[in-house]
Amino acid sequence: MLPEQTYGFEAELWRSGDGKAAWTFLTVPREISQQIRFLAGKTNGFGSVPVRARIGDKGWKTSLFPDKASGCYFLPVKAAVRKAEAISAGDSVSIEIRIG
């Protein structure tokens, strides 16, 4: 079990893909990604790390997904969260993630 840690940062939302199949993500900063990777140790086959995330008043359970090219984690941001917080790709948001 991971020790509980909370991280807050600002990041820009970005889209991967087109149309209804597109996903919206934000990139966890490198320094925070490295700390999470150290704490997480061995993860499942995909290297994902379960987290609780919060943007504004909306909180949800999700997972961070590693990106080998950047060395950072990506966090998917659900459509319901984007709609409730009136945010979209290109917007910079304040986010809090909690692992453990």
N, CA, C and O atoms as a Tinker XYZ file with bonds, in Angstrom:
   400  protein
     1  N      0.842000   -1.184000    0.000000    73     2
     2  CA     0.000000    0.000000    0.000000    64     1     3
     3  C      0.885000    1.245000    0.000000    63     2     4     5
     4  O      1.888000    1.321000    0.709000    81     3
     5  N      0.482000    2.213000   -0.816000    73     3     6
     6  CA     1.245000    3.451000   -0.926000    64     5     7
     7  C      1.005000    4.343000    0.283000    63     6     8     9
     8  O     -0.109000    4.397000    0.804000    81     7
     9  N      2.050000    5.048000    0.737000    73     7    10
    10  CA     1.824000    6.032000    1.795000    64     9    11
    11  C      1.010000    7.192000    1.206000    63    10    12    13
    12  O      1.195000    7.550000    0.042000    81    11
    13  N      0.119000    7.773000    1.996000    73    11    14
    14  CA    -0.713000    8.859000    1.480000    64    13    15
    15  C      0.114000   10.116000    1.274000    63    14    16    17
    16  O      0.825000   10.563000    2.173000    81    15
    17  N      0.014000   10.668000    0.099000    73    15    18
    18  CA     0.701000   11.903000   -0.267000    64    17    19
    19  C     -0.257000   12.739000   -1.110000    63    18    20    21
    20  O     -1.007000   12.198000   -1.922000    81    19
    21  N     -0.232000   14.050000   -0.919000    73    19    22
    22  CA    -1.056000   14.961000   -1.709000    64    21    23
    23  C     -0.148000   15.939000   -2.434000    63    22    24    25
    24  O      0.805000   16.467000   -1.860000    81    23
    25  N     -0.457000   16.173000   -3.697000    73    23    26
    26  CA     0.313000   17.091000   -4.523000    64    25    27
    27  C     -0.636000   18.068000   -5.189000    63    26    28    29
    28  O     -1.687000   17.674000   -5.693000    81    27
    29  N     -0.273000   19.336000   -5.193000    73    27    30
    30  CA    -1.040000   20.352000   -5.892000    64    29    31
    31  C     -0.153000   21.033000   -6.919000    63    30    32    33
    32  O      1.018000   21.303000   -6.650000    81    31
    33  N     -0.704000   21.313000   -8.094000    73    31    34
    34  CA     0.066000   21.961000   -9.154000    64    33    35
    35  C     -0.892000   22.525000  -10.204000    63    34    36    37
    36  O     -2.094000   22.265000  -10.168000    81    35
    37  N     -0.344000   23.291000  -11.127000    73    35    38
    38  CA    -1.104000   23.806000  -12.259000    64    37    39
    39  C     -0.607000   23.111000  -13.513000    63    38    40    41
    40  O      0.587000   22.851000  -13.663000    81    39
    41  N     -1.540000   22.810000  -14.416000    73    39    42
    42  CA    -1.171000   22.157000  -15.670000    64    41    43
    43  C     -2.197000   22.523000  -16.738000    63    42    44    45
    44  O     -3.338000   22.872000  -16.438000    81    43
    45  N     -1.761000   22.433000  -17.979000    73    43    46
    46  CA    -2.647000   22.710000  -19.105000    64    45    47
    47  C     -3.299000   21.420000  -19.583000    63    46    48    49
    48  O     -2.636000   20.393000  -19.725000    81    47
    49  N     -4.601000   21.484000  -19.829000    73    47    50
    50  CA    -5.325000   20.342000  -20.386000    64    49    51
    51  C     -4.974000   20.197000  -21.867000    63    50    52    53
    52  O     -4.817000   21.193000  -22.573000    81    51
    53  N     -4.853000   18.952000  -22.333000    73    51    54
    54  CA    -4.576000   18.693000  -23.742000    64    53    55
    55  C     -5.357000   17.472000  -24.198000    63    54    56    57
    56  O     -5.702000   16.603000  -23.398000    81    55
    57  N     -5.631000   17.419000  -25.491000    73    55    58
    58  CA    -6.420000   16.324000  -26.057000    64    57    59
    59  C     -5.537000   15.368000  -26.847000    63    58    60    61
    60  O     -4.555000   15.763000  -27.476000    81    59
    61  N     -5.918000   14.113000  -26.791000    73    59    62
    62  CA    -5.282000   13.079000  -27.590000    64    61    63
    63  C     -6.368000   12.423000  -28.430000    63    62    64    65
    64  O     -7.328000   11.879000  -27.884000    81    63
    65  N     -6.231000   12.467000  -29.725000    73    63    66
    66  CA    -7.227000   11.877000  -30.607000    64    65    67
    67  C     -8.224000   12.917000  -31.094000    63    66    68    69
    68  O     -8.135000   14.099000  -30.761000    81    67
    69  N     -9.181000   12.441000  -31.896000    73    67    70
    70  CA   -10.184000   13.323000  -32.495000    64    69    71
    71  C    -11.594000   12.837000  -32.196000    63    70    72    73
    72  O    -11.815000   11.663000  -31.900000    81    71
    73  N    -12.530000   13.753000  -32.280000    73    71    74
    74  CA   -13.936000   13.419000  -32.160000    64    73    75
    75  C    -14.295000   12.800000  -30.823000    63    74    76    77
    76  O    -13.712000   13.125000  -29.788000    81    75
    77  N    -15.273000   11.896000  -30.869000    73    75    78
    78  CA   -15.768000   11.267000  -29.641000    64    77    79
    79  C    -14.759000   10.308000  -29.021000    63    78    80    81
    80  O    -14.872000    9.959000  -27.845000    81    79
    81  N    -13.774000    9.880000  -29.807000    73    79    82
    82  CA   -12.764000    8.952000  -29.280000    64    81    83
    83  C    -11.623000    9.690000  -28.575000    63    82    84    85
    84  O    -10.721000    9.054000  -28.031000    81    83
    85  N    -11.656000   11.016000  -28.579000    73    83    86
    86  CA   -10.575000   11.798000  -27.974000    64    85    87
    87  C    -10.618000   11.697000  -26.448000    63    86    88    89
    88  O    -11.680000   11.558000  -25.842000    81    87
    89  N     -9.447000   11.769000  -25.858000    73    87    90
    90  CA    -9.291000   11.807000  -24.411000    64    89    91
    91  C     -8.666000   13.143000  -24.048000    63    90    92    93
    92  O     -7.908000   13.707000  -24.837000    81    91
    93  N     -8.975000   13.654000  -22.867000    73    91    94
    94  CA    -8.366000   14.889000  -22.388000    64    93    95
    95  C     -7.526000   14.555000  -21.168000    63    94    96    97
    96  O     -7.977000   13.874000  -20.247000    81    95
    97  N     -6.300000   15.046000  -21.181000    73    95    98
    98  CA    -5.329000   14.749000  -20.134000    64    97    99
    99  C     -4.696000   16.028000  -19.608000    63    98   100   101
   100  O     -4.874000   17.111000  -20.166000    81    99
   101  N     -3.964000   15.873000  -18.536000    73    99   102
   102  CA    -2.984000   16.860000  -18.123000    64   101   103
   103  C     -1.732000   16.089000  -17.757000    63   102   104   105
   104  O     -1.792000   14.908000  -17.417000    81   103
   105  N     -0.602000   16.765000  -17.829000    73   103   106
   106  CA     0.682000   16.136000  -17.544000    64   105   107
   107  C      1.134000   16.533000  -16.146000    63   106   108   109
   108  O      1.201000   17.717000  -15.814000    81   107
   109  N      1.441000   15.535000  -15.336000    73   107   110
   110  CA     1.969000   15.781000  -13.992000    64   109   111
   111  C      3.409000   16.253000  -14.150000    63   110   112   113
   112  O      4.175000   15.616000  -14.873000    81   111
   113  N      3.805000   17.349000  -13.497000    73   111   114
   114  CA     5.187000   17.845000  -13.626000    64   113   115
   115  C      6.220000   16.759000  -13.316000    63   114   116   117
   116  O      5.979000   15.858000  -12.513000    81   115
   117  N      7.365000   16.870000  -13.968000    73   115   118
   118  CA     8.425000   15.855000  -13.861000    64   117   119
   119  C      8.825000   15.583000  -12.409000    63   118   120   121
   120  O      8.913000   14.423000  -12.008000    81   119
   121  N      9.065000   16.622000  -11.620000    73   119   122
   122  CA     9.508000   16.428000  -10.236000    64   121   123
   123  C      8.474000   15.639000   -9.427000    63   122   124   125
   124  O      8.828000   14.725000   -8.682000    81   123
   125  N      7.209000   15.994000   -9.576000    73   123   126
   126  CA     6.145000   15.280000   -8.865000    64   125   127
   127  C      6.033000   13.857000   -9.398000    63   126   128   129
   128  O      5.864000   12.920000   -8.618000    81   127
   129  N      6.125000   13.682000  -10.713000    73   127   130
   130  CA     6.083000   12.339000  -11.307000    64   129   131
   131  C      7.176000   11.454000  -10.740000    63   130   132   133
   132  O      6.935000   10.282000  -10.449000    81   131
   133  N      8.379000   11.999000  -10.578000    73   131   134
   134  CA     9.489000   11.221000  -10.026000    64   133   135
   135  C      9.222000   10.814000   -8.586000    63   134   136   137
   136  O      9.525000    9.687000   -8.194000    81   135
   137  N      8.656000   11.721000   -7.791000    73   135   138
   138  CA     8.318000   11.391000   -6.402000    64   137   139
   139  C      7.269000   10.288000   -6.347000    63   138   140   141
   140  O      7.377000    9.357000   -5.549000    81   139
   141  N      6.257000   10.396000   -7.197000    73   139   142
   142  CA     5.189000    9.385000   -7.218000    64   141   143
   143  C      5.755000    8.043000   -7.661000    63   142   144   145
   144  O      5.424000    7.011000   -7.077000    81   143
   145  N      6.600000    8.044000   -8.679000    73   143   146
   146  CA     7.204000    6.798000   -9.162000    64   145   147
   147  C      8.013000    6.130000   -8.050000    63   146   148   149
   148  O      7.974000    4.908000   -7.907000    81   147
   149  N      8.742000    6.916000   -7.268000    73   147   150
   150  CA     9.528000    6.391000   -6.158000    64   149   151
   151  C      8.601000    5.778000   -5.105000    63   150   152   153
   152  O      8.852000    4.672000   -4.626000    81   151
   153  N      7.530000    6.496000   -4.743000    73   151   154
   154  CA     6.600000    6.000000   -3.728000    64   153   155
   155  C      5.835000    4.770000   -4.197000    63   154   156   157
   156  O      5.593000    3.843000   -3.425000    81   155
   157  N      5.457000    4.774000   -5.478000    73   155   158
   158  CA     4.629000    3.688000   -6.004000    64   157   159
   159  C      5.406000    2.382000   -6.116000    63   158   160   161
   160  O      4.834000    1.303000   -5.963000    81   159
   161  N      6.712000    2.477000   -6.382000    73   159   162
   162  CA     7.509000    1.262000   -6.529000    64   161   163
   163  C      6.970000    0.406000   -7.656000    63   162   164   165
   164  O      6.726000    0.912000   -8.751000    81   163
   165  N      6.781000   -0.868000   -7.413000    73   163   166
   166  CA     6.266000   -1.784000   -8.435000    64   165   167
   167  C      4.768000   -1.559000   -8.593000    63   166   168   169
   168  O      4.024000   -1.581000   -7.613000    81   167
   169  N      4.330000   -1.343000   -9.832000    73   167   170
   170  CA     2.917000   -1.113000  -10.126000    64   169   171
   171  C      2.392000   -2.252000  -10.977000    63   170   172   173
   172  O      3.097000   -3.232000  -11.219000    81   171
   173  N      1.144000   -2.122000  -11.435000    73   171   174
   174  CA     0.587000   -3.175000  -12.289000    64   173   175
   175  C      1.282000   -3.176000  -13.650000    63   174   176   177
   176  O      2.214000   -2.401000  -13.864000    81   175
   177  N      0.849000   -4.018000  -14.553000    73   175   178
   178  CA     1.486000   -4.178000  -15.854000    64   177   179
   179  C      1.564000   -2.909000  -16.680000    63   178   180   181
   180  O      2.490000   -2.746000  -17.475000    81   179
   181  N      0.612000   -2.014000  -16.508000    73   179   182
   182  CA     0.617000   -0.775000  -17.278000    64   181   183
   183  C      1.400000    0.328000  -16.567000    63   182   184   185
   184  O      1.652000    1.379000  -17.157000    81   183
   185  N      1.780000    0.110000  -15.334000    73   183   186
   186  CA     2.497000    1.124000  -14.582000    64   185   187
   187  C      1.602000    2.223000  -14.040000    63   186   188   189
   188  O      2.089000    3.260000  -13.590000    81   187
   189  N      0.283000    2.001000  -14.082000    73   187   190
   190  CA    -0.641000    3.033000  -13.599000    64   189   191
   191  C     -0.649000    3.094000  -12.072000    63   190   192   193
   192  O     -0.352000    2.114000  -11.388000    81   191
   193  N     -0.998000    4.273000  -11.560000    73   191   194
   194  CA    -1.041000    4.510000  -10.123000    64   193   195
   195  C     -2.418000    5.079000   -9.784000    63   194   196   197
   196  O     -2.766000    6.149000  -10.282000    81   195
   197  N     -3.218000    4.395000   -8.945000    73   195   198
   198  CA    -4.529000    4.921000   -8.582000    64   197   199
   199  C     -4.413000    6.185000   -7.730000    63   198   200   201
   200  O     -3.568000    6.268000   -6.838000    81   199
   201  N     -5.270000    7.162000   -8.014000    73   199   202
   202  CA    -5.256000    8.429000   -7.294000    64   201   203
   203  C     -6.677000    8.946000   -7.109000    63   202   204   205
   204  O     -7.615000    8.496000   -7.767000    81   203
   205  N     -6.809000    9.899000   -6.198000    73   203   206
   206  CA    -8.003000   10.747000   -6.090000    64   205   207
   207  C     -7.570000   12.094000   -6.632000    63   206   208   209
   208  O     -6.520000   12.613000   -6.251000    81   207
   209  N     -8.369000   12.664000   -7.518000    73   207   210
   210  CA    -8.034000   13.948000   -8.125000    64   209   211
   211  C     -9.135000   14.957000   -7.815000    63   210   212   213
   212  O    -10.289000   14.587000   -7.596000    81   211
   213  N     -8.762000   16.236000   -7.799000    73   211   214
   214  CA    -9.732000   17.304000   -7.567000    64   213   215
   215  C     -9.347000   18.521000   -8.389000    63   214   216   217
   216  O     -8.214000   19.001000   -8.343000    81   215
   217  N    -10.328000   19.006000   -9.144000    73   215   218
   218  CA   -10.221000   20.287000   -9.841000    64   217   219
   219  C    -11.422000   21.098000   -9.378000    63   218   220   221
   220  O    -12.566000   20.693000   -9.585000    81   219
   221  N    -11.167000   22.231000   -8.759000    73   219   222
   222  CA   -12.272000   23.047000   -8.236000    64   221   223
   223  C    -13.082000   22.261000   -7.220000    63   222   224   225
   224  O    -12.531000   21.731000   -6.256000    81   223
   225  N    -14.384000   22.184000   -7.434000    73   223   226
   226  CA   -15.278000   21.468000   -6.522000    64   225   227
   227  C    -15.472000   20.003000   -6.894000    63   226   228   229
   228  O    -16.127000   19.263000   -6.159000    81   227
   229  N    -14.911000   19.572000   -8.030000    73   227   230
   230  CA   -15.129000   18.202000   -8.509000    64   229   231
   231  C    -13.968000   17.295000   -8.159000    63   230   232   233
   232  O    -12.823000   17.566000   -8.520000    81   231
   233  N    -14.269000   16.214000   -7.454000    73   231   234
   234  CA   -13.281000   15.196000   -7.139000    64   233   235
   235  C    -13.683000   13.878000   -7.784000    63   234   236   237
   236  O    -14.873000   13.620000   -7.966000    81   235
   237  N    -12.717000   13.046000   -8.131000    73   235   238
   238  CA   -13.003000   11.751000   -8.729000    64   237   239
   239  C    -11.822000   10.811000   -8.541000    63   238   240   241
   240  O    -10.693000   11.233000   -8.292000    81   239
   241  N    -12.122000    9.515000   -8.667000    73   239   242
   242  CA   -11.091000    8.482000   -8.628000    64   241   243
   243  C    -10.646000    8.201000  -10.053000    63   242   244   245
   244  O    -11.466000    8.106000  -10.966000    81   243
   245  N     -9.346000    8.069000  -10.232000    73   243   246
   246  CA    -8.792000    7.768000  -11.549000    64   245   247
   247  C     -7.418000    7.144000  -11.353000    63   246   248   249
   248  O     -7.074000    6.729000  -10.246000    81   247
   249  N     -6.648000    7.079000  -12.400000    73   247   250
   250  CA    -5.274000    6.576000  -12.318000    64   249   251
   251  C     -4.363000    7.476000  -13.120000    63   250   252   253
   252  O     -4.780000    8.100000  -14.096000    81   251
   253  N     -3.117000    7.534000  -12.696000    73   251   254
   254  CA    -2.064000    8.187000  -13.458000    64   253   255
   255  C     -1.453000    7.138000  -14.370000    63   254   256   257
   256  O     -1.304000    5.981000  -13.978000    81   255
   257  N     -1.096000    7.542000  -15.593000    73   255   258
   258  CA    -0.496000    6.619000  -16.547000    64   257   259
   259  C      0.873000    7.129000  -16.957000    63   258   260   261
   260  O      1.009000    8.296000  -17.324000    81   259
   261  N      1.897000    6.275000  -16.903000    73   259   262
   262  CA     3.260000    6.717000  -17.202000    64   261   263
   263  C      3.470000    6.946000  -18.698000    63   262   264   265
   264  O      2.907000    6.240000  -19.535000    81   263
   265  N      4.282000    7.937000  -19.011000    73   263   266
   266  CA     4.705000    8.197000  -20.385000    64   265   267
   267  C      6.219000    8.046000  -20.418000    63   266   268   269
   268  O      6.942000    8.856000  -19.838000    81   267
   269  N      6.691000    7.016000  -21.090000    73   267   270
   270  CA     8.137000    6.744000  -21.115000    64   269   271
   271  C      8.913000    7.864000  -21.805000    63   270   272   273
   272  O     10.033000    8.174000  -21.401000    81   271
   273  N      8.339000    8.469000  -22.831000    73   271   274
   274  CA     9.054000    9.499000  -23.589000    64   273   275
   275  C      9.372000   10.720000  -22.729000    63   274   276   277
   276  O     10.482000   11.250000  -22.785000    81   275
   277  N      8.400000   11.167000  -21.934000    73   275   278
   278  CA     8.604000   12.384000  -21.133000    64   277   279
   279  C      9.089000   12.084000  -19.720000    63   278   280   281
   280  O      9.652000   12.956000  -19.057000    81   279
   281  N      8.873000   10.849000  -19.254000    73   279   282
   282  CA     9.211000   10.511000  -17.874000    64   281   283
   283  C      8.181000   11.017000  -16.873000    63   282   284   285
   284  O      8.395000   10.950000  -15.663000    81   283
   285  N      7.057000   11.524000  -17.387000    73   283   286
   286  CA     5.998000   12.060000  -16.528000    64   285   287
   287  C      4.775000   11.148000  -16.557000    63   286   288   289
   288  O      4.670000   10.249000  -17.392000    81   287
   289  N      3.866000   11.397000  -15.640000    73   287   290
   290  CA     2.580000   10.722000  -15.658000    64   289   291
   291  C      1.558000   11.611000  -16.356000    63   290   292   293
   292  O      1.648000   12.838000  -16.314000    81   291
   293  N      0.578000   10.964000  -17.003000    73   291   294
   294  CA    -0.577000   11.653000  -17.572000    64   293   295
   295  C     -1.780000   11.336000  -16.703000    63   294   296   297
   296  O     -1.906000   10.222000  -16.194000    81   295
   297  N     -2.663000   12.309000  -16.531000    73   295   298
   298  CA    -3.885000   12.112000  -15.767000    64   297   299
   299  C     -5.076000   12.424000  -16.666000    63   298   300   301
   300  O     -5.208000   13.551000  -17.143000    81   299
   301  N     -5.957000   11.430000  -16.906000    73   299   302
   302  CA    -7.144000   11.696000  -17.712000    64   301   303
   303  C     -8.148000   12.533000  -16.910000    63   302   304   305
   304  O     -8.346000   12.308000  -15.716000    81   303
   305  N     -8.773000   13.494000  -17.583000    73   303   306
   306  CA    -9.761000   14.358000  -16.935000    64   305   307
   307  C    -11.113000   14.082000  -17.575000    63   306   308   309
   308  O    -11.324000   14.375000  -18.752000    81   307
   309  N    -12.023000   13.518000  -16.794000    73   307   310
   310  CA   -13.333000   13.082000  -17.265000    64   309   311
   311  C    -14.162000   14.231000  -17.826000    63   310   312   313
   312  O    -14.039000   15.376000  -17.391000    81   311
   313  N    -15.011000   13.903000  -18.803000    73   311   314
   314  CA   -15.901000   14.896000  -19.410000    64   313   315
   315  C    -16.800000   15.541000  -18.364000    63   314   316   317
   316  O    -17.050000   16.745000  -18.430000    81   315
   317  N    -17.291000   14.769000  -17.401000    73   315   318
   318  CA   -18.177000   15.321000  -16.367000    64   317   319
   319  C    -17.462000   16.385000  -15.536000    63   318   320   321
   320  O    -18.071000   17.376000  -15.132000    81   319
   321  N    -16.177000   16.179000  -15.284000    73   319   322
   322  CA   -15.385000   17.152000  -14.521000    64   321   323
   323  C    -15.178000   18.403000  -15.368000    63   322   324   325
   324  O    -15.355000   19.521000  -14.884000    81   323
   325  N    -14.802000   18.215000  -16.634000    73   323   326
   326  CA   -14.582000   19.368000  -17.512000    64   325   327
   327  C    -15.850000   20.195000  -17.669000    63   326   328   329
   328  O    -15.804000   21.425000  -17.668000    81   327
   329  N    -16.972000   19.516000  -17.802000    73   327   330
   330  CA   -18.251000   20.227000  -17.955000    64   329   331
   331  C    -18.605000   20.982000  -16.669000    63   330   332   333
   332  O    -18.970000   22.156000  -16.725000    81   331
   333  N    -18.501000   20.324000  -15.522000    73   331   334
   334  CA   -18.860000   20.938000  -14.238000    64   333   335
   335  C    -17.990000   22.139000  -13.918000    63   334   336   337
   336  O    -18.457000   23.106000  -13.315000    81   335
   337  N    -16.720000   22.083000  -14.322000    73   335   338
   338  CA   -15.777000   23.161000  -14.022000    64   337   339
   339  C    -15.599000   24.130000  -15.195000    63   338   340   341
   340  O    -14.804000   25.066000  -15.116000    81   339
   341  N    -16.345000   23.899000  -16.282000    73   339   342
   342  CA   -16.304000   24.761000  -17.479000    64   341   343
   343  C    -14.871000   24.950000  -17.981000    63   342   344   345
   344  O    -14.411000   26.073000  -18.188000    81   343
   345  N    -14.177000   23.823000  -18.172000    73   343   346
   346  CA   -12.803000   23.846000  -18.663000    64   345   347
   347  C    -12.702000   22.969000  -19.904000    63   346   348   349
   348  O    -13.517000   22.071000  -20.117000    81   347
   349  N    -11.691000   23.244000  -20.716000    73   347   350
   350  CA   -11.471000   22.442000  -21.913000    64   349   351
   351  C     -9.994000   22.458000  -22.277000    63   350   352   353
   352  O     -9.196000   23.163000  -21.659000    81   351
   353  N     -9.641000   21.671000  -23.290000    73   351   354
   354  CA    -8.251000   21.587000  -23.728000    64   353   355
   355  C     -7.710000   22.985000  -23.997000    63   354   356   357
   356  O     -8.380000   23.822000  -24.603000    81   355
   357  N     -6.488000   23.221000  -23.538000    73   355   358
   358  CA    -5.852000   24.523000  -23.677000    64   357   359
   359  C     -5.942000   25.366000  -22.416000    63   358   360   361
   360  O     -5.169000   26.308000  -22.241000    81   359
   361  N     -6.891000   25.031000  -21.524000    73   359   362
   362  CA    -7.034000   25.764000  -20.266000    64   361   363
   363  C     -5.996000   25.293000  -19.258000    63   362   364   365
   364  O     -5.666000   24.109000  -19.199000    81   363
   365  N     -5.491000   26.219000  -18.475000    73   363   366
   366  CA    -4.605000   25.883000  -17.372000    64   365   367
   367  C     -5.469000   25.742000  -16.114000    63   366   368   369
   368  O     -6.283000   26.615000  -15.813000    81   367
   369  N     -5.288000   24.647000  -15.390000    73   367   370
   370  CA    -6.112000   24.377000  -14.214000    64   369   371
   371  C     -5.237000   24.094000  -12.999000    63   370   372   373
   372  O     -4.105000   23.627000  -13.124000    81   371
   373  N     -5.777000   24.384000  -11.838000    73   371   374
   374  CA    -5.158000   23.981000  -10.582000    64   373   375
   375  C     -5.746000   22.635000  -10.214000    63   374   376   377
   376  O     -6.964000   22.455000  -10.222000    81   375
   377  N     -4.886000   21.701000   -9.894000    73   375   378
   378  CA    -5.343000   20.343000   -9.578000    64   377   379
   379  C     -4.638000   19.842000   -8.330000    63   378   380   381
   380  O     -3.504000   20.216000   -8.032000    81   379
   381  N     -5.349000   18.980000   -7.610000    73   379   382
   382  CA    -4.779000   18.301000   -6.462000    64   381   383
   383  C     -4.945000   16.813000   -6.701000    63   382   384   385
   384  O     -6.033000   16.356000   -7.052000    81   383
   385  N     -3.881000   16.058000   -6.513000    73   383   386
   386  CA    -3.970000   14.607000   -6.590000    64   385   387
   387  C     -3.481000   14.018000   -5.279000    63   386   388   389
   388  O     -2.552000   14.524000   -4.649000    81   387
   389  N     -4.134000   12.935000   -4.889000    73   387   390
   390  CA    -3.774000   12.242000   -3.646000    64   389   391
   391  C     -3.560000   10.764000   -3.968000    63   390   392   393
   392  O     -4.427000   10.097000   -4.532000    81   391
   393  N     -2.392000   10.279000   -3.596000    73   391   394
   394  CA    -2.117000    8.850000   -3.767000    64   393   395
   395  C     -2.137000    8.207000   -2.386000    63   394   396   397
   396  O     -2.001000    8.885000   -1.367000    81   395
   397  N     -2.308000    6.896000   -2.371000    73   395   398
   398  CA    -2.273000    6.172000   -1.108000    64   397   399
   399  C     -3.622000    5.968000   -0.491000    63   398   400
   400  O     -3.727000    5.370000    0.579000    81   399
